């Protein structure tokens, strides 16, 4: 039985893809947590009133912002998994080395 070949080093394109996925994941998470913090401040009635705006307008603004952050983080997570699977598919020598019979 031949040993499996080691995983090849990531290319520059792989690193760029990973950085994009990490930026989406981190940016989405930061946006989500900031919006949730602002919702907590709003709920505790420690807000700075914006002249001409009701508190419900601020609530819906931060609620939509938290949803957008959550979706962005989800897209980053899906991208990271997809890029990892693509990298694994391209790896040389992957697959049926453990299923071959040797005489």
VMD Tcl script that builds the backbone (N, CA, C; Angstrom):
set m [mol new atoms 309]
animate dup $m
set s [atomselect $m all]
$s set {name element resname resid chain x y z} {
  {N N UNK 1 A 0.839 -1.161 0.000}
  {CA C UNK 1 A 0.000 0.000 0.000}
  {C C UNK 1 A 0.895 1.240 0.000}
  {N N UNK 2 A 0.634 2.165 -0.885}
  {CA C UNK 2 A 1.441 3.374 -0.949}
  {C C UNK 2 A 0.857 4.428 -0.021}
  {N N UNK 3 A 1.719 5.179 0.634}
  {CA C UNK 3 A 1.196 6.223 1.521}
  {C C UNK 3 A 0.562 7.340 0.704}
  {N N UNK 4 A -0.428 7.956 1.278}
  {CA C UNK 4 A -1.098 9.062 0.600}
  {C C UNK 4 A -0.146 10.237 0.484}
  {N N UNK 5 A -0.251 10.951 -0.603}
  {CA C UNK 5 A 0.620 12.104 -0.788}
  {C C UNK 5 A 0.204 13.216 0.174}
  {N N UNK 6 A 1.162 14.005 0.622}
  {CA C UNK 6 A 0.812 15.079 1.550}
  {C C UNK 6 A -0.051 16.137 0.854}
  {N N UNK 7 A -0.783 16.843 1.639}
  {CA C UNK 7 A -1.631 17.903 1.096}
  {C C UNK 7 A -0.743 19.001 0.529}
  {N N UNK 8 A -1.039 19.458 -0.679}
  {CA C UNK 8 A -0.200 20.500 -1.270}
  {C C UNK 8 A -0.365 21.827 -0.526}
  {N N UNK 9 A 0.659 22.650 -0.642}
  {CA C UNK 9 A 0.604 23.961 0.003}
  {C C UNK 9 A -0.471 24.813 -0.670}
  {N N UNK 10 A -1.160 25.654 0.098}
  {CA C UNK 10 A -2.184 26.499 -0.510}
  {C C UNK 10 A -1.558 27.527 -1.457}
  {N N UNK 11 A -2.241 27.774 -2.542}
  {CA C UNK 11 A -1.764 28.755 -3.508}
  {C C UNK 11 A -2.178 30.153 -3.068}
  {N N UNK 12 A -1.702 31.138 -3.802}
  {CA C UNK 12 A -2.075 32.520 -3.494}
  {C C UNK 12 A -3.577 32.726 -3.687}
  {N N UNK 13 A -4.141 32.079 -4.699}
  {CA C UNK 13 A -5.579 32.190 -4.934}
  {C C UNK 13 A -6.372 31.565 -3.787}
  {N N UNK 14 A -5.865 30.458 -3.235}
  {CA C UNK 14 A -6.527 29.837 -2.080}
  {C C UNK 14 A -6.525 30.778 -0.890}
  {N N UNK 15 A -5.424 31.453 -0.680}
  {CA C UNK 15 A -5.331 32.385 0.447}
  {C C UNK 15 A -6.253 33.577 0.263}
  {N N UNK 16 A -6.375 34.061 -0.966}
  {CA C UNK 16 A -7.294 35.177 -1.222}
  {C C UNK 16 A -8.735 34.737 -0.972}
  {N N UNK 17 A -9.088 33.539 -1.440}
  {CA C UNK 17 A -10.444 33.023 -1.198}
  {C C UNK 17 A -10.720 32.864 0.290}
  {N N UNK 18 A -9.736 32.354 1.027}
  {CA C UNK 18 A -9.904 32.207 2.468}
  {C C UNK 18 A -10.052 33.562 3.144}
  {N N UNK 19 A -9.294 34.555 2.683}
  {CA C UNK 19 A -9.399 35.894 3.265}
  {C C UNK 19 A -10.771 36.510 2.994}
  {N N UNK 20 A -11.305 36.274 1.804}
  {CA C UNK 20 A -12.639 36.786 1.481}
  {C C UNK 20 A -13.684 36.133 2.372}
  {N N UNK 21 A -13.598 34.819 2.522}
  {CA C UNK 21 A -14.559 34.112 3.373}
  {C C UNK 21 A -14.441 34.579 4.823}
  {N N UNK 22 A -13.219 34.769 5.302}
  {CA C UNK 22 A -13.012 35.229 6.674}
  {C C UNK 22 A -13.529 36.652 6.861}
  {N N UNK 23 A -13.325 37.520 5.863}
  {CA C UNK 23 A -13.822 38.885 5.954}
  {C C UNK 23 A -15.349 38.915 5.993}
  {N N UNK 24 A -15.982 38.100 5.167}
  {CA C UNK 24 A -17.442 38.034 5.194}
  {C C UNK 24 A -17.949 37.516 6.536}
  {N N UNK 25 A -17.321 36.473 7.028}
  {CA C UNK 25 A -17.730 35.893 8.300}
  {C C UNK 25 A -17.512 36.875 9.451}
  {N N UNK 26 A -16.350 37.472 9.513}
  {CA C UNK 26 A -16.044 38.418 10.591}
  {C C UNK 26 A -16.848 39.702 10.508}
  {N N UNK 27 A -16.983 40.236 9.298}
  {CA C UNK 27 A -17.774 41.458 9.135}
  {C C UNK 27 A -19.238 41.247 9.454}
  {N N UNK 28 A -19.772 40.116 9.028}
  {CA C UNK 28 A -21.166 39.812 9.337}
  {C C UNK 28 A -21.393 39.623 10.819}
  {N N UNK 29 A -20.466 38.942 11.483}
  {CA C UNK 29 A -20.598 38.734 12.926}
  {C C UNK 29 A -20.486 40.054 13.681}
  {N N UNK 30 A -19.551 40.905 13.278}
  {CA C UNK 30 A -19.394 42.203 13.933}
  {C C UNK 30 A -20.644 43.058 13.750}
  {N N UNK 31 A -21.207 43.060 12.556}
  {CA C UNK 31 A -22.424 43.817 12.300}
  {C C UNK 31 A -23.586 43.289 13.133}
  {N N UNK 32 A -23.705 41.973 13.202}
  {CA C UNK 32 A -24.773 41.358 13.987}
  {C C UNK 32 A -24.662 41.741 15.456}
  {N N UNK 33 A -23.462 41.596 16.031}
  {CA C UNK 33 A -23.308 41.880 17.458}
  {C C UNK 33 A -23.459 43.367 17.767}
  {N N UNK 34 A -23.007 44.246 16.869}
  {CA C UNK 34 A -23.212 45.678 17.084}
  {C C UNK 34 A -24.697 46.018 17.076}
  {N N UNK 35 A -25.425 45.485 16.107}
  {CA C UNK 35 A -26.856 45.775 16.017}
  {C C UNK 35 A -27.594 45.220 17.229}
  {N N UNK 36 A -27.217 44.031 17.689}
  {CA C UNK 36 A -27.864 43.468 18.875}
  {C C UNK 36 A -27.549 44.287 20.120}
  {N N UNK 37 A -26.340 44.818 20.213}
  {CA C UNK 37 A -25.997 45.692 21.328}
  {C C UNK 37 A -26.875 46.944 21.307}
  {N N UNK 38 A -27.028 47.529 20.125}
  {CA C UNK 38 A -27.858 48.738 20.021}
  {C C UNK 38 A -29.319 48.428 20.347}
  {N N UNK 39 A -29.787 47.241 20.003}
  {CA C UNK 39 A -31.146 46.850 20.373}
  {C C UNK 39 A -31.281 46.714 21.886}
  {N N UNK 40 A -30.247 46.204 22.553}
  {CA C UNK 40 A -30.291 46.111 24.007}
  {C C UNK 40 A -30.311 47.496 24.645}
  {N N UNK 41 A -29.522 48.401 24.109}
  {CA C UNK 41 A -29.512 49.773 24.614}
  {C C UNK 41 A -30.881 50.409 24.401}
  {N N UNK 42 A -31.479 50.158 23.264}
  {CA C UNK 42 A -32.807 50.684 22.975}
  {C C UNK 42 A -33.835 50.094 23.938}
  {N N UNK 43 A -33.739 48.812 24.209}
  {CA C UNK 43 A -34.672 48.151 25.117}
  {C C UNK 43 A -34.525 48.626 26.554}
  {N N UNK 44 A -33.320 49.032 26.941}
  {CA C UNK 44 A -33.085 49.525 28.298}
  {C C UNK 44 A -33.420 51.007 28.423}
  {N N UNK 45 A -33.900 51.602 27.342}
  {CA C UNK 45 A -34.277 53.025 27.302}
  {C C UNK 45 A -33.092 53.931 27.621}
  {N N UNK 46 A -31.923 53.546 27.143}
  {CA C UNK 46 A -30.729 54.379 27.305}
  {C C UNK 46 A -30.280 54.886 25.938}
  {N N UNK 47 A -31.197 55.331 25.149}
  {CA C UNK 47 A -30.881 55.745 23.784}
  {C C UNK 47 A -30.760 57.254 23.709}
  {N N UNK 48 A -30.062 57.689 22.707}
  {CA C UNK 48 A -30.027 59.103 22.384}
  {C C UNK 48 A -31.124 59.336 21.362}
  {N N UNK 49 A -32.072 60.127 21.726}
  {CA C UNK 49 A -33.194 60.385 20.818}
  {C C UNK 49 A -32.730 61.215 19.629}
  {N N UNK 50 A -33.090 60.752 18.475}
  {CA C UNK 50 A -32.812 61.484 17.247}
  {C C UNK 50 A -34.040 62.339 16.969}
  {N N UNK 51 A -33.869 63.651 16.853}
  {CA C UNK 51 A -35.040 64.501 16.627}
  {C C UNK 51 A -35.791 64.102 15.356}
  {N N UNK 52 A -37.093 63.917 15.480}
  {CA C UNK 52 A -37.930 63.579 14.340}
  {C C UNK 52 A -38.051 62.088 14.085}
  {N N UNK 53 A -37.412 61.257 14.889}
  {CA C UNK 53 A -37.469 59.808 14.711}
  {C C UNK 53 A -38.041 59.155 15.964}
  {N N UNK 54 A -38.925 58.233 15.751}
  {CA C UNK 54 A -39.480 57.477 16.866}
  {C C UNK 54 A -38.545 56.320 17.209}
  {N N UNK 55 A -38.681 55.800 18.420}
  {CA C UNK 55 A -37.842 54.677 18.835}
  {C C UNK 55 A -38.127 53.438 17.999}
  {N N UNK 56 A -39.364 53.320 17.486}
  {CA C UNK 56 A -39.675 52.152 16.652}
  {C C UNK 56 A -38.895 52.170 15.348}
  {N N UNK 57 A -38.636 53.370 14.821}
  {CA C UNK 57 A -37.815 53.456 13.606}
  {C C UNK 57 A -36.393 52.955 13.881}
  {N N UNK 58 A -35.858 53.329 15.034}
  {CA C UNK 58 A -34.523 52.857 15.397}
  {C C UNK 58 A -34.533 51.345 15.612}
  {N N UNK 59 A -35.598 50.839 16.228}
  {CA C UNK 59 A -35.696 49.397 16.433}
  {C C UNK 59 A -35.641 48.658 15.104}
  {N N UNK 60 A -36.474 49.080 14.160}
  {CA C UNK 60 A -36.503 48.366 12.874}
  {C C UNK 60 A -35.192 48.508 12.120}
  {N N UNK 61 A -34.534 49.651 12.255}
  {CA C UNK 61 A -33.238 49.837 11.599}
  {C C UNK 61 A -32.222 48.827 12.129}
  {N N UNK 62 A -32.104 48.722 13.444}
  {CA C UNK 62 A -31.124 47.809 14.028}
  {C C UNK 62 A -31.545 46.345 13.882}
  {N N UNK 63 A -32.837 46.094 13.868}
  {CA C UNK 63 A -33.307 44.723 13.647}
  {C C UNK 63 A -32.921 44.246 12.246}
  {N N UNK 64 A -33.142 45.103 11.253}
  {CA C UNK 64 A -32.760 44.735 9.879}
  {C C UNK 64 A -31.246 44.626 9.744}
  {N N UNK 65 A -30.521 45.489 10.455}
  {CA C UNK 65 A -29.060 45.428 10.418}
  {C C UNK 65 A -28.563 44.109 11.014}
  {N N UNK 66 A -29.185 43.660 12.094}
  {CA C UNK 66 A -28.753 42.391 12.691}
  {C C UNK 66 A -29.055 41.222 11.758}
  {N N UNK 67 A -30.175 41.267 11.071}
  {CA C UNK 67 A -30.489 40.207 10.105}
  {C C UNK 67 A -29.492 40.200 8.954}
  {N N UNK 68 A -29.146 41.382 8.469}
  {CA C UNK 68 A -28.165 41.468 7.380}
  {C C UNK 68 A -26.809 40.943 7.830}
  {N N UNK 69 A -26.419 41.253 9.054}
  {CA C UNK 69 A -25.151 40.747 9.574}
  {C C UNK 69 A -25.145 39.233 9.704}
  {N N UNK 70 A -26.269 38.698 10.152}
  {CA C UNK 70 A -26.377 37.246 10.287}
  {C C UNK 70 A -26.304 36.567 8.921}
  {N N UNK 71 A -26.988 37.113 7.939}
  {CA C UNK 71 A -26.937 36.542 6.590}
  {C C UNK 71 A -25.537 36.647 5.989}
  {N N UNK 72 A -24.864 37.774 6.226}
  {CA C UNK 72 A -23.510 37.949 5.701}
  {C C UNK 72 A -22.549 36.941 6.336}
  {N N UNK 73 A -22.673 36.742 7.642}
  {CA C UNK 73 A -21.835 35.749 8.309}
  {C C UNK 73 A -22.138 34.351 7.780}
  {N N UNK 74 A -23.389 34.059 7.503}
  {CA C UNK 74 A -23.761 32.763 6.930}
  {C C UNK 74 A -23.166 32.562 5.556}
  {N N UNK 75 A -23.178 33.600 4.747}
  {CA C UNK 75 A -22.568 33.516 3.417}
  {C C UNK 75 A -21.068 33.269 3.544}
  {N N UNK 76 A -20.424 33.927 4.504}
  {CA C UNK 76 A -18.997 33.704 4.734}
  {C C UNK 76 A -18.702 32.276 5.153}
  {N N UNK 77 A -19.553 31.708 5.998}
  {CA C UNK 77 A -19.371 30.327 6.431}
  {C C UNK 77 A -19.552 29.352 5.275}
  {N N UNK 78 A -20.587 29.571 4.468}
  {CA C UNK 78 A -20.815 28.708 3.296}
  {C C UNK 78 A -19.652 28.837 2.314}
  {N N UNK 79 A -19.151 30.055 2.127}
  {CA C UNK 79 A -18.015 30.251 1.219}
  {C C UNK 79 A -16.780 29.523 1.730}
  {N N UNK 80 A -16.527 29.587 3.029}
  {CA C UNK 80 A -15.353 28.908 3.587}
  {C C UNK 80 A -15.447 27.398 3.377}
  {N N UNK 81 A -16.609 26.835 3.607}
  {CA C UNK 81 A -16.790 25.386 3.417}
  {C C UNK 81 A -16.660 25.027 1.934}
  {N N UNK 82 A -17.272 25.833 1.064}
  {CA C UNK 82 A -17.204 25.550 -0.372}
  {C C UNK 82 A -15.767 25.633 -0.883}
  {N N UNK 83 A -15.017 26.641 -0.438}
  {CA C UNK 83 A -13.629 26.770 -0.875}
  {C C UNK 83 A -12.782 25.615 -0.358}
  {N N UNK 84 A -13.044 25.159 0.852}
  {CA C UNK 84 A -12.294 24.021 1.397}
  {C C UNK 84 A -12.602 22.749 0.610}
  {N N UNK 85 A -13.861 22.553 0.253}
  {CA C UNK 85 A -14.215 21.368 -0.539}
  {C C UNK 85 A -13.596 21.418 -1.932}
  {N N UNK 86 A -13.593 22.603 -2.537}
  {CA C UNK 86 A -12.961 22.735 -3.848}
  {C C UNK 86 A -11.466 22.454 -3.769}
  {N N UNK 87 A -10.823 22.930 -2.714}
  {CA C UNK 87 A -9.396 22.685 -2.548}
  {C C UNK 87 A -9.132 21.195 -2.341}
  {N N UNK 88 A -9.999 20.527 -1.606}
  {CA C UNK 88 A -9.824 19.092 -1.377}
  {C C UNK 88 A -10.030 18.295 -2.660}
  {N N UNK 89 A -10.944 18.736 -3.510}
  {CA C UNK 89 A -11.167 18.045 -4.787}
  {C C UNK 89 A -9.977 18.165 -5.713}
  {N N UNK 90 A -9.292 19.308 -5.641}
  {CA C UNK 90 A -8.155 19.535 -6.525}
  {C C UNK 90 A -6.880 18.858 -6.041}
  {N N UNK 91 A -6.883 18.358 -4.819}
  {CA C UNK 91 A -5.662 17.768 -4.261}
  {C C UNK 91 A -5.267 16.532 -5.069}
  {N N UNK 92 A -3.997 16.425 -5.459}
  {CA C UNK 92 A -3.562 15.250 -6.223}
  {C C UNK 92 A -3.509 14.020 -5.335}
  {N N UNK 93 A -3.810 12.881 -5.923}
  {CA C UNK 93 A -3.696 11.619 -5.217}
  {C C UNK 93 A -4.796 11.358 -4.213}
  {N N UNK 94 A -5.854 12.128 -4.265}
  {CA C UNK 94 A -6.948 11.877 -3.323}
  {C C UNK 94 A -7.781 10.724 -3.841}
  {N N UNK 95 A -8.473 10.089 -2.969}
  {CA C UNK 95 A -9.416 9.093 -3.439}
  {C C UNK 95 A -9.045 7.665 -3.114}
  {N N UNK 96 A -9.084 6.807 -4.099}
  {CA C UNK 96 A -9.196 5.368 -3.920}
  {C C UNK 96 A -7.888 4.658 -3.567}
  {N N UNK 97 A -6.919 5.304 -2.950}
  {CA C UNK 97 A -5.680 4.599 -2.632}
  {C C UNK 97 A -5.902 3.518 -1.581}
  {N N UNK 98 A -6.880 3.677 -0.716}
  {CA C UNK 98 A -7.139 2.691 0.324}
  {C C UNK 98 A -8.028 1.544 -0.177}
  {N N UNK 99 A -8.569 1.648 -1.366}
  {CA C UNK 99 A -9.456 0.600 -1.867}
  {C C UNK 99 A -8.780 -0.346 -2.849}
  {N N UNK 100 A -7.561 -0.030 -3.267}
  {CA C UNK 100 A -6.877 -0.899 -4.216}
  {C C UNK 100 A -6.280 -2.101 -3.496}
  {N N UNK 101 A -6.346 -3.223 -4.136}
  {CA C UNK 101 A -5.789 -4.445 -3.573}
  {C C UNK 101 A -4.397 -4.650 -4.140}
  {N N UNK 102 A -3.481 -5.001 -3.251}
  {CA C UNK 102 A -2.124 -5.265 -3.712}
  {C C UNK 102 A -1.876 -6.766 -3.611}
  {N N UNK 103 A -1.147 -7.288 -4.554}
  {CA C UNK 103 A -0.859 -8.737 -4.575}
  {C C UNK 103 A 0.374 -9.061 -3.784}
}
mol reanalyze $m
mol bondsrecalc $m
mol representation Tube
mol addrep $m
